[in-house]
Amino acid sequence: MKAKRYSSIAEINITNLVDVMMVLLIVFMLTAPFLQAGVNLNLPKAEAKVIEEQEGITISVNKEGEIFIDKDKVAWRDFSAELKKALETNAPKVFLRADKDTKYGYVMRVIARVKMMGIEDLGLIAEQDNNG
């Protein structure tokens, strides 16, 4: 008896791989906006054009006056040191998010400290107002 020789197939069926990659792409596209915010705030609405997302540090102030650098809560006495540490690994760009019910004094205190540290690139984040 003569054994049959099998030839190898040199092509790979990637249909399943493409299906999985498409599902992952959709999942990441849907969850990315939720990951950006970090701290749950009720942002004020403003008529402003939407800017492209940029690299930088996000400082959040909730209505109780608690301060967060990115997602980490920071005491006011440690704010400067924590901000300096965050600036070592990020661009010298700061985005400030504050709850619409936050007292003006809390926001001004943070802005003043950021400016005293020599950071000139400070952006204020608000929700887009589509009614006006």
ABEGO torsion letter per residue (X at the ends): XBBBBBBBBABBBAAAAAAAAAAAAAAAAAAAAAAAAGBBBBBBBBBBBBBBBBBEBBBBBBAAGBBBBEABBBBAAAAAAAAAAAAAABBBBBBBBBBAABBAAAAAAAAAAAAAAGBABBBBBBBBBAAX
